Amino acid sequence: SVSVEWFNGIVRLFTLTNSNGGTVIGSRKKFKVFRTENIGTSGNLTLYIKDDDFQSDDNGNPNPANDDIIIGNNVFVNYYPSYRAYLYYNQADNLTEQAILPGEGENVHYSVFALRTVDKNYTNNDMSFYRSRYSVPAMIFAQKVITPMQPEAPLGALYATRPDTFGKSTYTITTQFRQKPYSISFHRADDQALLSAVYSTSTIAVIRQELAQLGGNQEQYLTNRWKNFLDFDTLINKTSYNAYPPIGGEETPYNFPLPDRFDFFQGINNFIIEHNLFYGDNVDIIEPESFGTIALNETIIPEVTGRNDELRLLDFVIEVVKTAFIPLTEVPVIYDYIRGSSYTPVDKKQVIRDKDGYLLDPNVPGNGFDMAPMMKVIGTNKVQFTDFTLDGTTSNLYFYAAKEIGSQMKMGQMSIALGPIKMVNTNAPEAPKILHSIPVFRNGSVGLVPYITFEIAAYSPVQEIKKINIYRTFDRLNAEALGLMDLVMVIDLGAEGIDVNSLWRFNDHLQDLDEIPYGKPIFYRITVSRRVEYADSNNNIIVEYAPSLPSKILATLISEVDNPEAPSLDYFSEPLNGTELREVILHWEKTCYNGKYHLYKMNSQGNWVKIHFLQTNNQHIYLPLELTELGSGTLNILNSDGNAVYHHFKVVAENTAGMFSTEERILTIYNPETWQDIGGIGTMIIEGTFLVR
């Protein structure tokens, strides 16, 4: 016999029968009892039940349609209580930790239980107790609880591998875990992501500029600077980041500024607002004019008596910096599915679902399941992970960290980050863009010798271009292949101070040539060299230079601006034979590069007549008279009257610019004072050429 009351769809039943949980049946409905009161006391047992079909109006009043439950006194209901049994350690019944909980190498252990009742008040004829049949067996499982621990700091080389033909590099890290983990995850961040977490865009630009002046990625204290940025245990007691080079040296030190990103502080202010609402505190928000001035160890949320929750600025920095590390796998890797040390990691995505999106069973061979194609186990709780996704053409610095995930999917503390890791960018830079090529003419009055000046577009500092290579040839066909050209100059940009300019200007003074090749086409091609730094297997630093693609072919020439000097003639002949000089050979030295020489002879009327023309670049020019328009190498020096006959010659030089010599230097034959006997030698060598009489 019970009395029934309604309130907001919940029925409170009063009965004299003590029990613990169960089901109440009233009228034609069955209700779930979700709470009991007064169990084990002398008071009436109170049951709380829920009517899932209860209806009410907008004011909460019961709908008249709720007539299934009889309300009033002396209403009978059936209450079927349920029971909760606790099984304790009992070695005789094999209720032990070893039998019930997962063992070594086992994440889940299954056990089968069945129940039966025993009546100890009555016995069978054999004096045994009456026992019921076993219930339907039930399978229970005990899951191993693995609490995640912080992994040790990953280990790896100082540099990534050289990029392949597609510009992709790889990097391998090895991480030692302090226990056999349930699941692991590897993460990566670059320097730009870390800076963007706490600094504004304008501040990052200033940081890049300051670091570039210190050497950029080749800075001596690069590793110290970034390790300090991520050394949160040390920074908790610091007002700012450490300065490098160390204070007191010859160089001006520089340290990362204090965080000033607007979104970063806006997130802190939102946290403060929620904190004040929850705890009833009145912590002040951070005003914008304070951004970038708050020390790392400055308190943001003060500690309150009875509640140890002091938060400093660094606590918020830690959280946003850690979010810059992105996972390198689609899903965390379950440790048991990582292959052993004989496996070679490959560049492949995880395969945990089939083409229809259904999860693959890892225990079914041949279905393509592959959770960890990029890693392997190489020792006790030691995992080697290879990152195949690096862009080898960048100058970014990379950082790696590992996390452990427990069996209850709780993420553990991130390991200490490994880095900075440098890239080895050996890809050929873009071909230089030649903007101007200007020949500079000779100016004898100021001692200026001719040369050629070049201007090319400057490269970005991130390209690490350190040298300019100048190739030259005088053959147009050779210019088609860089290997057939002569490397005439290598310019060190840093030593010459060229790399700081927006335009790179340099000169070819043609110093490797014996003479200036006036009027001759000169073909140039230019390359630049990128500085490449990497470490060998023993971590020895090696510096090489990767050449760029060659520029387009550039053709130019140097013109002469001065009149050439007139040649001074002399001659050779056989000994005077009566009235004749035989085998006369005229000689003069060159007066201009690859000059044209016009030979004149004065006729009997006193006019100059051109008798020969030749072009040569030989230092000494020998011209037998028989090769001229005279047709003979013999000169008569006496006429029929016995009077002396004088033969006058001169040479006019013409340079490659078409400019002629203006002086007249006349040779007169026969003049015993200038005559030279060739001694009747049958053959003489002149400038490497055999002249045969």
C-alpha positions in Angstrom: 0.0 0.0 0.0 1.6 3.3 -1.1 0.6 6.9 -1.6 1.6 8.5 -4.9 2.4 12.2 -5.6 3.3 14.0 -8.9 5.9 16.7 -9.3 7.2 17.7 -12.7 6.9 14.3 -14.2 8.6 12.5 -11.3 6.6 10.1 -9.1 7.6 9.8 -5.4 6.4 6.5 -3.9 6.3 5.7 -0.2 6.4 2.1 0.9 7.3 0.1 3.9 9.4 -2.4 2.0 13.2 -1.8 2.2 15.2 -2.5 -0.9 17.9 -1.1 -3.1 17.1 0.0 -6.7 14.8 -1.8 -9.1 11.7 -1.3 -11.1 8.2 -0.1 -10.1 5.2 -1.3 -12.0 2.1 0.8 -11.6 -1.1 0.3 -13.5 -0.1 -0.4 -17.1 3.3 1.2 -17.2 6.8 0.3 -16.2 9.2 2.9 -14.7 12.9 2.9 -14.0 13.9 3.6 -10.5 17.0 5.8 -10.5 17.3 6.6 -6.8 16.3 5.1 -3.5 16.4 6.5 0.1 16.2 5.1 3.6 17.8 1.8 2.8 18.9 0.1 6.0 16.8 2.4 8.2 13.5 2.2 10.0 12.0 4.9 7.8 9.8 4.3 4.8 11.6 3.4 1.7 11.5 6.2 -0.8 11.8 5.6 -4.6 12.4 8.1 -7.3 11.2 7.1 -10.7 11.0 8.8 -14.1 8.0 8.7 -16.5 9.6 9.2 -19.9 6.1 9.6 -21.4 5.0 12.3 -19.0 3.3 15.3 -20.7 2.7 18.8 -19.3 1.5 22.2 -20.4 3.6 25.3 -20.7 3.2 26.0 -17.0 4.4 22.6 -16.0 0.9 21.2 -15.0 0.3 17.6 -15.8 -1.7 16.8 -18.9 -5.0 15.1 -18.3 -3.8 12.4 -20.7 -1.4 11.2 -17.9 -4.0 8.8 -16.5 -1.9 5.7 -16.6 -0.7 6.1 -13.1 -3.3 5.7 -10.3 -3.1 8.5 -7.8 -4.4 8.2 -4.3 -4.2 6.1 -1.1 -4.0 2.3 -0.9 -2.6 2.0 -4.5 -0.7 -1.2 -4.9 2.4 -1.4 -7.0 5.0 -4.1 -7.6 8.6 -3.2 -6.9 11.3 -5.5 -8.2 14.6 -4.6 -6.7 17.9 -5.3 -8.3 21.1 -6.3 -6.5 24.7 -5.2 -6.7 27.3 -7.7 -5.7 31.0 -6.9 -4.9 33.6 -9.5 -5.5 36.7 -9.2 -3.4 40.1 -10.7 -3.6 39.9 -14.5 -3.2 42.8 -16.6 -4.2 40.9 -19.8 -3.8 38.3 -18.7 -6.3 41.0 -17.2 -8.6 39.8 -13.7 -8.0 43.3 -12.2 -8.2 45.0 -9.3 -10.1 47.0 -11.7 -12.2 43.8 -13.6 -13.3 41.5 -10.6 -13.8 43.7 -7.7 -15.0 45.7 -7.5 -18.2 49.2 -9.0 -18.1 52.4 -8.0 -19.8 51.9 -7.2 -23.5 48.1 -7.3 -23.0 45.9 -4.2 -23.1 42.5 -5.9 -22.5 41.8 -9.1 -20.5 38.5 -10.9 -20.9 36.8 -13.0 -18.2 33.6 -15.0 -18.2 31.3 -14.9 -15.1 28.1 -16.8 -14.3 26.0 -16.7 -11.1 23.8 -19.1 -9.2 22.1 -19.0 -5.9 22.7 -21.4 -3.0 20.1 -22.2 -0.3 22.0 -23.0 2.9 18.7 -23.7 4.8 18.0 -26.9 3.0 20.1 -29.7 1.9 19.9 -32.6 -0.5 19.9 -36.2 0.5 23.7 -36.1 0.2 23.7 -33.2 2.7 24.8 -30.7 0.0 23.1 -27.4 -0.3 20.5 -26.7 -2.9 21.9 -24.8 -5.8 20.2 -23.1 -8.8 21.4 -23.5 -12.4 24.0 -21.1 -13.7 22.8 -17.8 -15.1 23.5 -16.9 -18.7 27.3 -16.3 -18.8 28.5 -12.7 -19.1 31.8 -11.5 -20.4 33.5 -8.7 -18.7 36.8 -7.1 -19.7 39.4 -5.3 -17.7 41.3 -2.6 -19.7 44.9 -1.8 -18.8 45.2 1.8 -17.6 48.4 3.4 -19.0 49.0 6.8 -17.6 50.9 8.9 -20.2 54.4 10.1 -19.2 56.6 12.7 -20.7 59.0 11.2 -23.3 62.7 12.0 -23.3 63.9 14.7 -25.7 64.1 13.4 -29.3 67.6 12.9 -30.7 68.5 13.7 -34.3 71.1 15.2 -36.7 71.8 18.9 -37.0 70.6 19.0 -40.6 67.9 17.4 -42.7 68.9 15.4 -45.8 69.7 17.0 -49.1 66.5 17.6 -51.2 65.7 15.1 -54.0 64.7 16.1 -57.5 61.3 17.1 -56.3 62.7 19.4 -53.6 61.7 17.1 -50.7 63.9 16.4 -47.7 63.7 13.9 -44.9 64.6 14.0 -41.2 64.8 11.1 -38.8 64.5 11.4 -35.0 64.8 8.8 -32.3 62.7 9.1 -29.1 63.1 7.1 -25.9 59.9 6.6 -23.9 60.0 6.0 -20.2 57.5 3.2 -20.4 55.9 1.1 -23.0 53.3 3.6 -24.3 49.8 2.8 -25.4 49.9 5.4 -28.2 52.4 8.0 -29.4 52.3 11.1 -31.6 55.1 13.2 -33.1 54.8 16.9 -33.7 56.7 19.5 -35.7 56.9 23.3 -35.8 59.0 25.9 -37.7 60.5 29.1 -36.6 57.8 31.2 -38.3 55.0 29.4 -36.5 56.7 29.8 -33.2 57.3 33.5 -33.7 53.7 34.1 -35.0 52.3 32.5 -31.8 53.4 35.5 -29.6 54.6 38.3 -31.9 52.9 40.7 -34.3 53.7 40.8 -38.0 55.7 44.0 -37.7 57.7 42.7 -34.7 58.6 39.5 -36.6 59.9 41.6 -39.5 62.2 43.5 -37.1 63.3 40.2 -35.5 64.2 38.8 -39.0 66.2 41.9 -39.8 68.1 41.8 -36.5 68.9 38.1 -36.9 70.0 38.6 -40.5 72.6 41.1 -39.3 73.9 38.6 -36.9 74.2 35.9 -39.6 70.7 34.5 -40.0 70.7 30.8 -40.0 74.5 30.8 -39.9 74.6 32.8 -36.6 77.1 31.4 -34.1 74.5 31.4 -31.3 71.5 30.3 -33.4 71.0 27.0 -31.4 71.4 28.8 -28.0 68.9 31.5 -29.0 66.2 29.0 -30.0 66.8 26.6 -27.1 66.4 29.5 -24.7 63.1 30.4 -26.5 61.7 26.9 -25.7 63.4 26.4 -22.3 60.2 27.1 -20.2 61.7 25.7 -17.0 64.4 28.3 -17.0 62.3 31.2 -18.3 59.8 30.9 -15.5 62.2 32.9 -13.3 63.3 35.3 -16.1 61.9 38.7 -17.0 63.0 38.3 -20.7 64.7 36.0 -23.1 68.5 35.7 -23.0 70.7 37.9 -25.2 73.1 36.5 -27.7 76.0 37.0 -28.3 76.6 37.1 -24.6 76.7 40.5 -23.1 80.2 41.9 -22.7 81.6 40.7 -26.0 82.7 42.8 -29.0 79.4 42.2 -30.9 76.1 43.9 -29.9 73.9 41.3 -28.2 70.3 40.8 -29.2 67.4 38.9 -27.5 63.9 38.1 -28.6 61.5 40.9 -27.5 58.6 40.4 -25.1 55.3 39.0 -26.6 53.1 41.7 -28.2 50.7 39.9 -30.5 47.2 41.3 -30.1 45.3 38.0 -30.5 47.6 36.5 -27.9 46.7 39.1 -25.3 43.1 39.1 -26.3 43.0 35.4 -25.5 44.5 36.1 -22.1 41.9 38.8 -21.4 39.1 36.4 -22.3 40.5 33.9 -19.9 40.6 36.6 -17.2 37.0 37.5 -17.8 35.9 33.8 -17.5 38.1 33.5 -14.4 36.4 36.4 -12.7 32.9 35.1 -13.5 33.7 31.6 -12.2 35.6 32.5 -9.0 34.1 35.9 -8.3 37.5 37.6 -8.6 38.2 41.1 -9.9 41.5 40.5 -11.8 42.2 43.4 -14.2 42.4 42.7 -17.9 45.6 43.8 -19.8 45.3 47.1 -21.6 46.6 47.3 -25.2 49.3 49.9 -24.3 50.9 47.2 -22.1 51.3 44.7 -24.9 55.0 44.0 -25.4 56.0 45.4 -22.0 55.0 42.6 -19.6 57.8 40.5 -18.3 57.7 36.8 -18.7 57.6 36.1 -15.0 55.0 38.8 -14.3 51.9 37.5 -12.5 48.6 37.7 -14.5 46.3 35.8 -12.1 47.4 36.2 -8.5 47.4 33.3 -6.0 44.3 33.3 -3.7 44.4 31.8 -0.2 43.2 28.3 -0.4 43.6 28.1 -4.1 47.0 27.7 -5.7 46.3 29.0 -9.1 48.9 31.8 -9.8 49.4 32.2 -13.5 52.3 34.2 -15.0 52.6 35.5 -18.6 55.0 32.6 -19.4 52.2 30.1 -18.6 50.1 31.5 -21.4 53.2 31.7 -23.7 53.8 28.0 -23.1 50.3 27.1 -24.1 50.3 29.0 -27.4 53.8 28.0 -28.3 52.9 24.3 -27.9 49.9 24.7 -30.1 52.3 25.7 -32.9 53.5 22.1 -33.0 51.3 20.2 -35.4 51.0 16.4 -35.5 52.8 14.6 -38.3 50.3 11.7 -38.5 46.6 11.7 -39.3 45.8 9.8 -36.1 48.0 8.9 -33.1 49.9 5.7 -33.6 49.1 2.7 -31.3 52.5 1.4 -30.2 51.6 -2.3 -30.7 51.2 -1.7 -34.4 54.7 -0.3 -35.0 57.0 -2.6 -36.9 60.4 -3.8 -35.6 63.9 -2.7 -36.3 64.3 -4.7 -39.5 61.6 -2.6 -41.2 62.6 0.4 -43.4 60.3 3.4 -43.0 58.7 4.6 -46.3 57.0 7.8 -47.4 53.4 6.6 -47.2 50.2 7.8 -45.5 48.5 5.9 -42.7 46.0 3.3 -43.9 43.4 2.6 -41.2 40.2 2.7 -43.3 39.1 1.0 -46.5 37.9 2.8 -49.6 34.4 3.0 -48.2 35.6 4.6 -45.0 35.2 1.7 -42.7 37.9 0.9 -40.1 40.2 -1.9 -41.1 40.8 -4.8 -38.7 44.5 -4.8 -37.9 44.4 -8.6 -37.3 43.3 -9.4 -40.8 46.3 -10.0 -43.0 46.3 -8.5 -46.5 43.6 -5.9 -46.0 46.1 -3.0 -46.3 46.1 -1.9 -42.7 49.2 0.2 -42.1 49.2 2.5 -39.0 52.9 3.4 -38.9 54.6 3.2 -42.3 57.0 6.0 -41.4 58.4 4.6 -38.1 59.8 1.6 -36.4 60.8 0.3 -33.0 64.6 0.1 -32.6 65.0 -0.8 -28.9 63.1 -1.1 -25.6 60.4 1.5 -25.8 62.5 3.4 -28.4 60.9 4.6 -31.6 62.5 6.0 -34.8 60.4 8.3 -36.8 61.2 9.7 -40.3 59.6 12.9 -41.5 59.2 12.7 -45.3 57.2 15.9 -45.7 59.9 18.6 -45.4 60.3 21.2 -48.1 64.0 21.2 -48.8 64.0 24.5 -50.7 63.2 26.7 -47.7 65.4 28.3 -45.2 63.0 27.5 -42.3 64.2 26.1 -39.0 62.3 23.1 -37.7 61.6 21.7 -34.3 60.4 18.3 -33.3 58.7 16.9 -30.1 56.9 13.8 -29.1 53.8 13.0 -26.9 52.4 9.9 -25.3 48.7 9.1 -25.2 47.4 7.0 -22.4 44.9 4.1 -22.8 42.1 6.4 -21.7 43.0 8.8 -24.6 44.5 11.3 -22.3 47.4 13.3 -23.9 50.6 13.4 -21.9 53.1 16.2 -21.5 55.0 17.2 -24.6 58.7 16.3 -24.6 61.5 18.9 -24.7 61.7 20.1 -28.3 64.6 19.1 -30.6 65.9 21.9 -32.8 66.6 24.1 -34.5 67.0 21.7 -37.5 68.5 23.4 -40.6 67.7 22.5 -44.2 70.3 21.7 -46.8 69.1 23.5 -49.8 71.2 22.2 -52.7 68.7 23.0 -55.4 69.9 25.3 -58.1 68.9 28.9 -57.6 67.1 30.8 -60.3 69.2 32.0 -63.1 70.6 35.6 -62.6 68.6 38.3 -64.3 71.1 40.6 -66.1 69.7 44.1 -66.1 72.6 46.0 -67.7 75.9 45.4 -69.4 77.9 48.6 -70.1 81.4 48.7 -71.7 83.6 51.4 -70.2 86.0 53.0 -72.7 89.6 53.8 -72.2 90.6 57.2 -71.0 94.3 57.7 -71.2 94.2 61.1 -69.5 93.1 59.6 -66.2 94.7 56.2 -66.7 91.4 54.4 -67.1 91.6 51.1 -68.9 88.6 49.6 -70.6 86.4 47.1 -68.7 82.8 45.8 -68.7 80.4 46.5 -65.9 77.3 44.3 -65.1 74.2 44.8 -63.1 72.0 41.9 -62.0 68.9 41.8 -59.8 69.7 41.1 -56.2 68.5 37.8 -54.6 66.6 37.6 -51.4 68.8 37.0 -48.3 66.9 33.8 -47.6 68.5 32.4 -50.8 71.9 32.5 -49.1 73.6 33.6 -52.4 77.3 34.2 -51.6 79.2 34.2 -54.9 78.9 35.4 -58.5 80.7 33.4 -61.2 81.5 35.1 -64.6 82.0 33.0 -67.7 83.4 34.4 -70.9 84.1 33.2 -74.4 84.8 34.7 -77.9 83.0 31.8 -79.7 79.3 32.0 -80.0 78.9 28.3 -80.3 80.9 27.7 -77.1 78.5 30.0 -75.3 75.7 27.5 -75.7 77.4 25.2 -73.2 78.7 26.6 -69.9 81.4 23.9 -69.8 83.0 25.2 -73.0 83.3 28.7 -71.6 86.1 30.1 -69.4 85.4 30.8 -65.7 87.2 34.2 -65.6 86.1 35.5 -62.2 84.5 34.4 -58.9 83.2 37.3 -56.8 82.7 36.9 -53.0 79.6 39.1 -52.3 80.3 39.4 -48.6 83.9 40.5 -49.1 83.0 43.0 -51.8 80.0 44.3 -49.8 77.7 43.7 -52.8 75.1 41.6 -51.0 73.7 44.6 -49.1 72.5 46.4 -52.3 69.3 46.1 -54.1 71.2 45.8 -57.4 74.4 43.8 -57.6 77.0 45.7 -59.7 80.4 44.2 -60.6 83.1 44.5 -63.3 85.2 42.4 -65.6 88.5 44.2 -66.0 89.7 41.6 -68.5 92.9 41.2 -66.5 93.4 37.6 -67.6 93.8 38.7 -71.2 97.1 39.8 -72.7 95.4 42.7 -74.4 92.0 44.3 -74.7 90.0 42.6 -77.5 88.7 45.8 -79.2 85.9 45.3 -81.6 85.7 41.6 -81.0 82.3 40.2 -79.8 82.5 38.9 -76.3 80.0 36.4 -75.0 79.2 36.2 -71.3 77.1 34.0 -69.0 76.7 34.5 -65.3 75.8 32.1 -62.4 75.5 32.6 -58.7 76.3 30.2 -55.9 74.3 29.4 -52.8 76.1 28.6 -49.6 75.2 25.1 -48.4 76.1 24.0 -45.0 75.5 20.5 -43.7 77.0 17.9 -41.2 78.6 14.6 -42.1 78.0 11.4 -40.2 80.3 12.6 -37.4 78.5 15.9 -37.1 81.5 17.8 -38.7 80.2 20.9 -40.4 80.9 21.0 -44.1 80.3 24.1 -46.3 79.7 23.8 -50.1 78.3 26.1 -52.8 75.5 25.1 -55.1 75.6 26.9 -58.5 72.5 28.4 -60.1 71.2 27.9 -63.5 73.2 30.0 -66.0 71.9 33.4 -67.2 71.0 34.1 -70.8 73.9 34.7 -73.2 75.1 38.3 -73.2 77.0 39.6 -76.2 79.0 42.8 -76.0 82.2 44.4 -77.3 84.7 47.2 -76.4 85.3 50.0 -78.9 88.4 52.0 -79.3 88.2 55.7 -78.9 91.7 56.8 -79.8 93.5 57.0 -83.1 96.1 54.3 -83.5 99.8 55.0 -83.6 101.5 55.0 -87.0 103.8 52.1 -87.4 107.6 52.6 -87.8 109.0 50.7 -90.8 112.3 48.9 -91.3 113.3 46.3 -93.8 115.5 43.3 -94.6 117.1 42.2 -97.9 119.9 40.2 -99.3 123.4 41.9 -99.6 123.5 44.7 -102.1 124.1 43.2 -105.5 125.4 45.9 -107.7 122.5 48.2 -108.2 119.8 46.0 -106.8 118.4 45.0 -103.4 116.8 41.7 -103.7 114.2 39.9 -101.5 113.2 43.0 -99.7 111.0 42.4 -96.7 109.3 45.2 -94.9 108.8 44.9 -91.1 106.9 46.8 -88.4 105.3 46.2 -85.0 101.6 46.3 -84.4 100.2 49.5 -83.1 96.6 48.4 -82.4 94.5 45.3 -81.7 93.7 43.3 -84.8 94.6 46.3 -86.9 94.3 46.9 -90.6 97.4 48.1 -92.2 97.6 50.1 -95.5 101.0 50.1 -97.2 101.8 53.0 -99.5 104.7 53.7 -101.8 105.6 57.1 -103.2 105.6 57.2 -107.1 107.9 59.3 -109.3 105.5 62.2 -109.2 105.6 62.3 -105.4 102.1 60.8 -104.8 101.4 58.1 -102.4 100.0 54.9 -104.0 98.5 52.1 -102.0 100.2 48.9 -102.8 99.0 46.5 -100.1 96.5 45.9 -97.4 96.5 43.3 -94.6 94.8 42.8 -91.2 96.6 40.9 -88.5 97.1 40.8 -84.7 100.7 39.6 -84.9 103.1 41.6 -82.8 105.7 41.7 -85.6 104.5 42.0 -89.2 106.8 40.9 -92.0 105.7 41.7 -95.6 107.8 40.6 -98.6 107.5 43.2 -101.3 106.9 40.5 -103.9 103.5 39.9 -102.2 102.4 43.5 -102.8 101.1 45.1 -106.0 104.7 45.7 -107.0 104.9 42.0 -107.8 108.7 41.9 -107.1 110.9 41.9 -104.1 113.8 43.6 -106.0 114.5 47.4 -105.8 116.9 49.2 -108.1 118.8 51.8 -106.2 120.6 53.3 -109.2 119.1 54.5 -112.4 120.6 54.3 -115.9 122.4 57.6 -115.3 124.0 56.2 -112.2 122.1 58.4 -109.9 120.7 57.1 -106.6 117.1 56.1 -106.6 115.2 56.4 -103.3 112.1 54.3 -102.5 109.7 55.7 -99.9 107.2 53.6 -98.0 104.7 54.3 -95.2 102.0 52.3 -93.4 98.7 53.8 -92.2 97.1 51.8 -89.3 93.4 51.4 -88.9 91.9 50.2 -85.7 88.7 48.2 -85.1 86.7 51.4 -84.7 87.7 52.5 -88.2 90.0 55.3 -86.9 93.3 55.9 -88.8 96.7 56.9 -87.6 97.5 60.5 -88.3 101.3 60.6 -88.2 103.5 59.8 -91.2 106.5 57.7 -90.5 108.3 57.2 -93.8 110.9 54.5 -94.6 113.4 55.4 -97.4 115.3 52.6 -99.3 118.2 52.5 -100.0 119.6 53.8 -96.7 122.8 52.1 -95.6 122.2 53.1 -92.0 118.9 51.2 -91.7 119.6 48.3 -94.1 119.7 44.8 -92.6 121.1 41.9 -94.4 119.1 38.7 -94.1 122.3 36.8 -94.8 121.1 34.7 -97.6 119.4 32.2 -95.3 117.0 30.1 -97.3 114.3 29.9 -94.6 113.5 32.2 -91.7 110.9 31.9 -88.9 108.7 35.0 -88.5 106.1 35.0 -85.7 105.7 31.3 -85.9 105.1 31.4 -89.7 107.6 29.9 -92.2 108.4 32.4 -95.0 110.0 30.5 -97.9 111.9 32.3 -100.7 
